Amino acid sequence: MKHVDLKQDPVNLIYEGLASQAEYDVRHFKSPVKRFRASEMANCSRQIAMRLAGYLPEPRPQFLGLVGAAGNMYHDFVRAVGRQHGMPIRGIEFKDGGKQDEGGVIVSRFDRKGVSFDISCRADGDIELELESGETVMAVLEIKSMNPRALYYMEKEFKVGGPLASFKYAQERKQHYTWQGNTTALLKKRDYVYLLLVDRGSAQIGLSTGGYPVPGTWDPTEAKRIGGAVWKVEPTDKTAIIDKATRITQIMQASKLPDPEYAPSSMQCKQCPFFYRCHGAEQRQANGLSPRYPVEGVIDL
């Protein structure tokens, strides 16, 4: 064998295409439908308000374009494999050719403290669960694909403390997962959420202790177990979602923006598509300067 060099690797076309699409999107930006999204409810209130107000976001990073596409693929993968092996997944229409229909966007209107607003979600489906008490409940199915490194820490908790430990980890460290699940439960009038994680590296479905259950058995007290995180959505959880949306709406109706909730050096700020319009932007404008936008000629403020 003999190594050869390429003038241009074909894979490079993917990233050039993603970058071109991201630039096109910001140059032809249109304000979104003004409704809260389940997937953003754990975000900084200012970030949510800026999106609702129609602020121009920064171009979507190339890796996020790939993560989004892979996420959709893994949703279909989990549901297809689950259905094949008898998982009681509901609320999804399985069509010929492997296509799946989630049923579209769910939207609910809320009227609170003199303001009205809409909250929306795209549900991954429902799933029947049998509780330890023997009661059967219908839960929101929340599917999330994670890179192996991120999954490692949550699975580490699962290995030590089982489903309860993984739930506590999600509650404390993955609030964008729990808030999205709770918001979907609010809109679908469900009281339970089943968070099912998928390893993007190995395609493993669920958190594992390192072994797999013996066929026909499942015992959460045994060393070998695999599964998801389950929780009951309390009335206070649903109230917190409505209260946050109410507060943001009230501030926006006063022609203001909520205060930033994170420091400029935080990961939340660094990944925020409106960072260029947030920390330090007002001072730059006061000095006659434009916000630092990464694409030339798109804005001139």
N, C-alpha and C positions, 0 to 999 in steps of 0.2 A: 504494500500500500504506500501511497505517497500523498502527503497533504497538499491541498491546493487552496489558494486564496480566491475570494469572490470580489467582484467589483462592488457589489452591494448585496448584503444578505436579504433574502425575501422577507424575513420576519420584520425587518426594518420598516417595511411598507405598512405593517399594522400600526406601529407607533406614529409614523408620519400621518397616517389616516386619522388616528385618534386626536392628534394635536391639531390637525386641520379642521376636524369636526368641532373641537372645543372652541377654536377661534371663530369659526363660522357662527356657532351658537351665541357667542357674546356680541358679535357684530350685528346679528339679527335677533337680538333679545326681545322677548315680549313678556310683559308682566304676567305672572302666574295667576291662576284662579285663587281668589282670596279666601282660603280656608285652611285651617290647621291640619297638619298631617300627623298620623299616629307615629310615624318614624322619626319625627323631629321633636316630640313633646319633652324629651329629656334635655334638649339643647338649651344653650344660653337664651334667655328671653329676648335679648337684643338681636341675636341672630335670626330668631323666628320672626320678629317684627320687621327686620330689614327685608326678609324674603317676601313677607306679606305686603309690604309697602312698595315692592317692585324695584328695590335697589339692584343694580347690575352686579351679579356675582363674578368672582374671578373665573377664568377658564377652568374647566374640569380637568384635574390631573389625569394623565394617561392611565396610571395604574387603577384609578377609580373606575374608568370606563371598562377595564377588564374585570375588576372585582364585581361590578354590577352585572355584567353579562354572565360571569361564572355563578353568581348568586342565584340568578334566575334558573340556570341550568341545574344547580344543586337542589333547588326547590322541587323541580320536576322529577329529578332523580330519586329523592327521598320518597315522594308520594307514589311514584311508579313502583319502586321496590317494595314499599310498605303495603301497597294494595296487592301486589303479587303474592305476598306472604301473610296476608290476613290482618294487617293493622286496620283497626276500625276507623279509617279516615272518612270524614263526611264533608259535605259542602263543596266538593270539587267534582266537576264533570269531566270524566275521562272519555276522550273522543278517539275516533279511528286515526291511525297513523301516529299514535303516541302523544297527541296534543292534549293539553289540560286547560280547562276553563275555570278560573277562580271566581267568576261571577261579577267581575267589575269592581268599581270603587263604591264603597259604602259611605254615605254622607248623612250626618245628623245635625240638626239645628238646635242651638241652645239659646235660651234667653235668661240672662242673669244680671241683676243689679243695674238695669237700665240699658244693657248692651245685648246685641245679638251676634252670634258667630256660628260658623260651621266647622265641624271636625270630620276628617275623612280617614279612611284606612283601606288598604288592600289586604284582605285576609288570606293567610296561607291555607286556610281550611279549618275544620273542626276535627276533634277526635274523642271517641268515647273512652272514658277511663273508669275503672272500678277502684273505688277508694278502699282503704284498709277496713273500713266499717262494713263493706259489702255493697254500699250504695254506688250506683252507676250514674255518672255525670257527663255532660257534654262540655268539653273544654276547648278554648282557642288553641289551635296548633300554630306555634311560632317557630319557624325553621330559620336557623342561622348557620351559614358556613363560616368557618374560622380558619385562619392560617395555623399551622401546627404549633408555632411558638406561643401564640395567644391562647390556643386551646390547652396547652400544657398546664398552665397555672390553674385553670378551672378543673381540669381532670385530676390534678394533684389533690385538690380538695375532695373530689368525689371518691378517690381511692381511700382516703382516710375516714371520711365521715358519711359517704353515701349521698343519696339524693338531697338530704337536708343540708349538708355542707355545700353542695353545688348551688342550691337555691340561695343560701346566705351570701355566697360569693357573687352571684348574679345581682342580688339585691344591693350589695355594697360597691361592686366594681364594674358591673355591666348594666348601669341604670338605663341606657338607651334600649337595651333588650326588654327590661322589665316594664318600663314606661310604655313602650310600643305594644307589648302584650296586654297591659292593663287598659290602654286606650282602645285597642281592638275589642277587648272584652266589654268595655263600656258601650261601644257602638253596636255590638252584636248581642248585648244583654246576656252575657255569660258571666259566670262567677269563678271560673278556673282557667288557668293558662298552663299549657304543656310546652316547655321550651326544649326543642330538639336540635342539638348541635351536630354539624358535619365537619369532619376534618378534610380540608382541601388537599392535604398531602396524601392521605391514605384512603380517602373516601369512607372512612369509618363513620357509621351513623350512631350517634349517642356517645355519652361519656363511658369510659371503660376502666376497670381496675387492672386491666392487663390480660384478662382472660375472657372467655365467652361462656354464656350459660349452657348447661347441658340441655340438649333438645327435650322440650316438653316440660321444663322446670324453670322457675324463676323465684329466687329467694333473696330479698335485699339484705339479709343478714349473712349470707355466704360471702366468701372471699371473691368469687368470680361473679361479677354483675355488670350490667350495662344498661344505660337508660338516659332519661332526660331529667330536667328540673321541673317540678310541679309546684304550683302555689294557688291559694285561694285569694281572689281579689276582694279586699275588704271595701266597705262603703267609703272609708276614709281615703283609699287609693283613688277611687273614682272621683271623689270630691276634689282631691288635689289637682287632678287633670283639669277639671272644669274651672277651678279657682285660678289656675295659671293662665288658661286661655282668657278668662274674664279680665284678669289684671292687665294682660298685654293689650287686649282690645280697648280697655278704658284709657290706657296711656296713649295709644295710637290715635284715639278719637280726640285727644287733647293736643294733637299735632306734635307729639313728643315720641322719644324712643326710650325703652327701658335702659337702665344702667347696665354696663357690661358686668358679667358675673364671674369672669376669670381674669387672671393677670395676663399681660401681653406675652409673657414667656411660656405660658401654659400650652399644652398640646391642643387643647380645645381652641385656643385662639389661633395657633399656627395653622390649624386645619380648617379654620372658618373661611368660607368664600367671601365674606364681607370684611375681613380683617383690615383691608386697605382703607375702608371707610369708617373704621372704628377708632382704635387707640391712636391718638396723635393726628387724626385727619382734620379735626376742627382747628387745631393750631396751625397746620399747614395751610388751610384755607384762609385763616386770619392773616397769614404772611403772604397771601397772594399766590400760593402754590397749589397745584392740583394733587389729588390723592395719587399715591404710587400704584398705578394700574399696570399689570404686566403686558398688556397688548397696546401698542402705540396707536393713537388716533381713534380710540374707541370712546373715550370720555374726555371732556374738557370742562372742568368745573372751577 
